[in-house]
Amino acid sequence: MFDFEPIYAPLPDREAYLKRIGYEGAVSPDLETLNALIRAHLTHVPFENLDVYDAGADIPLDTASLFDKIVTRRRGGYCFELNALFYALLKDIGFDCYPIAVRVVRASMRRVSPLSHRATIVTIDGVRYFADVGFGGPAPHSALELDNPAEQLSDGQRFFFDKSGGDTVLCRATDSGNERLLQFSEAPVDPIDFLALNEYQAKSKMSGFRMVRMVNITTEDGAITIMNNVMRVHKNGTTTETTLSTQEELRRALRDHFGIEVDFELKV
């Protein structure tokens, strides 16, 4: 029989995790701490799918494997990894929280896309918040009040929740209009149920993670991304684009901009 207990294992070392994300503040289950943890995570741990796209490797979701990859080996990961370990951190601190399964509904996606994302709902003093450290697209850099219908500001970006269609949809408000980002039921999802979703995203030929290399990290003045072999540095509203044409250039960019070093061949 399969042993699923390792995916429920507690965080092995809180202090090592906090050091990995550069967090040095007080730790308590309150909104100030939650927002600081989200911001620290986004600016220190990259979203990346190198194991899936370049290595074709399995993606384990047990706590020990996630801790080894993200904390010990200082890698990043995609949502099923990043938000799973972040959830373990929140539980270790004492937050009242649970995971949710999410559908990406950006205009660039297929008309109907499968559940391909994981996020967390956190309750603090009776108020529910949406928290996410594992979305590779435009995302809030802080927790958002889930039951607040008004626009909410996060690092200069405006977000709001649309609940008019049954499910909850996270939207971003821009000068050119509103953009749908993520759609989800607010019902809790047991960690074991992410195993099948993760397997599809890691192994199916229809998975976008198998088709495109994606690396992203938030910076103090913007973000840095790699899509396939193109790196874009977004800084103070301007974007610089560089094509990474060789193995050496890819490895240097991953090391210098994302702190990532891997021992497998990268696709060029």
N, C-alpha and C positions, 0 to 999 in steps of 0.2 A: 504493500500500500504506500501511497505517496504521503510524505510528511509535510504538511503545510504550516506547521507551527513556526518555522523560521521567519515567515513573512509577518508574524505578529510579535516577534521578539522586540524587546525594548531597545532604545538607543544605547550603545555600549559605552560611549564616552562623550558627555555633553560638552565638556571644556574643549576637547579636541575639535568638535564640530564648530563651536563658537569661534575658535581661533581660525579655523579654515575660512569662515565667512567674514573675518575681520571685525567681529563684534566684541566690544569691550565694556558695554554698559551694564546696568543692573538688569537682572533677569527676574521677572514676575509675570503672571498671566494677566497682563493688562494691555490696553490698546497701544500705549506708547511703545511698549516692548515689541508687540506684534509688528507694528509699522517699521520699527528700527531693524528687526530681524529680516523682514521682507526686503527692505532696501539693501541691507548688507549682503543678503544672499544673491540678489540680482547683480550686484556690482563685483562679486567675487567668484561666483560659480557659473560658468557658461552653460547655456543651453546648447547641446551638441548631439549629433547622431552618428558620430564616426564609427562606433562599434557596429551599427546597423549598416550604414552605407558603404564604408570602406572595408571593414573586416568581416561582415556577414556573421557576426558572433551572436550567441544567445544573450539575452538580457535578463539576468536573474533579478527578482524583486525582493528577496529576503533581506532583512535589515543588515546582516553582517556583510553581504556582498555589496550592498549599496554604500555602506560606510567605508568599506575598503576602497571602492572606486572613487567616490566623491571626496572623502576626507583624507584617507591615507595616501592614495595615488594622485590626489588633486586633479581629478578629471571633472567633467561636467556630466551631462546626461540629458535625456528628454523627460517629458512630464511624468511618466509612470515611475521614473527613478527619482527625480528631483522632489516632486511633491510627496512621494512616499517617505523619503528620509526627513523632509521638513515636517511632515505630520508626526513622525516619531519624535522629533525635537519638541514640537509643541506639546505633545502628550507628556513628555519627560518634564517639561517646565510646569505643567499643570493646567494647560488650556483645556477648555471644554470644546471639542472639535470633532468633526467627522469628514470622511472623504466623499466626493461626489464625482460622477462620470459626466463628461462634457462633450458636446459636439461642436466642432469648429464650423462656423457658418459665414465666414468672410465671403465677399463677392467673388473672389478668385477661386473659391473651392468649387467642387462639383455641386450640382443642384441638390443632391442628397448625399451627405457624407456620413460615414459611420461614427460612432462614439470613439474618439481617438485622443481624448485628453482627460487629465485628472486634476482636480482642484480641491480646496478645503473650505468648509464652512465653520467658522469659529464664533462661539457665543461668549460675549463679555458683558457682564452686568445686564443681562436680559436682551442685549442687542446682538443681532446676527450680522456677521461680516463675511465677505467673500475674500479669500486669500489665495494667491497663486504665485509660485516662484518658478514655474516650469513651462510658460508659454513662449514660444519663439517669435510671436508676432507682437504688434503693439499691445502693451499690457499695462495695467495700473502698477505703480511702484509702491503702493500702500494698500491696506485693507479698505474695502468699500462696504458701506452699510447696505445690506441686502434688501431691507424693507423700506429704504428711502427712495421715493420715486424721482427726486430732484437730481439734477446734474451734480456730480461730485468731482472735485479737482484733485488730481494726483500728478505732481511734478509738471504742472502746466498743461496736462492733458485733461479733457473733460469726458467723464464717463457717466452712464446712467443705466438702470435696469428697466427693461420693457417686459411686463408680465401680461400683456394684453392677449397673447395667443395661447395661454395655458402654461407652457414652460416659461422659464426665466431666460431672458436674452441680455447679455452684457453688450452694450453699445458704446461706441466712441463718437462724441460730437465734434465735428470739425467745421471750419468755415465753409466748406463745400457741401456739407450735409452730414447725415448720421450714418455711421458704419456699424453693421452688426458684426460681432466678433465671436461670441461663445453662447451656446444655448444649452440649458441643463434643467433637469428636474432637481428640486431641492431635497429629494429623498436621500438618505444615507446609502452608501454602497460599501459592502463588506470588502476589505482588502483582497480577499481571495478571488473576487469577481473581476479584478483587474488583470489576472493572469491570462485569461483568454484574449482580452483586448490587447494586452502587451504582445502576446504571441503573434497576433495578426499584424500589428504594426511593425514588428521586428522581422517577420518571415514572409509575409504575403507579397507576391509580385505586384499587387495592386496598391501596396502601401506607399504613400508619398515619401516616407523615410528611406525606402529602398531606392527611390528614384533620384533624390536630390540631397546633396550634402548641405546641412544647415548648422551653422555655428553662430551664436549671438551672445553678446554680453552688454549689459548696461554700463555706461561710464558716467562720470560726474557731469559731463557736458554733452552727452548724446548716447551713442551706441556704436558698436563695431560688429559687423556681420560678415560671414562668408556664405555665399550661395554657390554650390558647386566649386568653381575655381575663381570666383570673383569676390574680392574683399571690398567692402564699403565702410568707410569711416565717417560717421555722422557726428559732426562737432559744431555746436553753436549754430545750428540751422544750415550748415553747408555740408556737402557730401563729397568725399574724395574716393575715387574708384580705382582699384588696382587688379589686374589679371595675374593670377598665380599660375605660372605655366610649367613649373618643374616641381619635382618632389621636394627639393631643397627649399624652394620658395614657400611651398605649403607648410612645411615643417617649421620654418622660421616664423611665419605669420602666426601659426597656432601657438608656438612657444612665446613669442614676444608680446602678442596682444591678448591671448587667452590663458596663458600659463599651462598649455596642454602639450604633453609629450607622449607619443605612442610608440609601440614597438612593432607595429605592422605597417605594411605598404599602404600608401594612400593613392587613390585613383587620380590620375592626371589627365 
